[in-house]
Amino acid sequence: RNAQFTPHVDSGRGLGQSKSMILGLGNYTGGEVFVEGKPYNIRYSPLEFDGWNQLHWTAPFNGERYSLVWFTPEVSQKDS
């Protein structure tokens, strides 16, 4: 809830992920997600991008903003 991130690429538990998807919910203005410098309005409009390799961040916003984020981690042989 109300998360705002500075420019980054994903790391950690998402190691090896391919695509990410983000969706913004709530009553807010602003809060676009920038991917490689290009803004995307994610309010009730999902965005798919490569969070592991593409620099992304959140623009400032007003109001209450919830973000749902999905990603697909790499599956190892022991996981299959």
C-alpha positions in Angstrom: 0.0 0.0 0.0 1.3 3.4 -1.0 4.7 2.0 -2.1 6.9 4.3 -4.0 10.2 3.1 -5.5 13.3 4.9 -6.8 14.9 3.7 -10.0 16.0 0.1 -9.8 16.0 -3.3 -11.5 14.6 -6.3 -9.6 16.9 -8.6 -7.7 16.9 -11.2 -4.9 14.1 -13.7 -4.9 13.2 -12.9 -8.5 16.5 -14.2 -9.8 16.1 -15.4 -13.3 12.6 -14.0 -13.8 11.5 -13.1 -17.2 8.4 -10.9 -17.3 6.7 -8.9 -14.5 3.2 -7.5 -14.4 2.0 -4.6 -12.3 -1.5 -3.2 -11.7 -2.4 -0.1 -9.7 -5.6 0.0 -7.7 -7.2 2.7 -5.5 -8.2 6.3 -5.5 -5.1 8.2 -6.5 -3.6 10.6 -9.1 -0.1 10.4 -10.5 1.8 7.2 -9.6 2.8 6.3 -13.1 5.4 3.5 -13.4 8.4 4.6 -15.5 10.2 1.9 -17.4 13.4 2.9 -19.1 12.2 6.6 -18.8 8.8 6.1 -20.4 5.7 6.7 -18.2 2.9 4.2 -18.0 -0.5 4.7 -16.3 -1.1 1.5 -14.4 -4.3 2.6 -12.6 -6.7 -0.3 -13.4 -4.5 -1.0 -16.5 -1.9 -3.8 -16.1 1.6 -3.4 -17.5 3.9 -6.2 -18.5 7.7 -5.5 -18.6 11.0 -7.1 -17.9 11.6 -5.9 -14.3 14.9 -7.9 -14.0 16.5 -6.1 -16.9 14.7 -2.8 -17.4 15.2 0.2 -15.0 11.8 1.2 -13.5 10.4 3.4 -10.7 7.3 5.0 -9.4 6.3 8.7 -9.9 4.9 10.6 -6.9 1.2 10.3 -6.3 -1.6 11.6 -4.2 -4.3 9.4 -2.6 -4.3 5.8 -1.6 -2.6 3.5 -4.1 -2.3 -0.3 -4.0 0.0 -2.2 -6.3 -0.3 -5.8 -7.3 2.9 -7.3 -8.8 3.4 -10.7 -10.4 6.5 -12.2 -11.8 7.6 -15.6 -13.1 10.8 -16.9 -11.4 13.2 -19.2 -13.2 12.4 -22.9 -12.5 15.3 -25.1 -11.6 15.5 -28.8 -12.3 14.9 -29.6 -8.6 11.7 -27.5 -8.7 10.2 -29.4 -11.6 
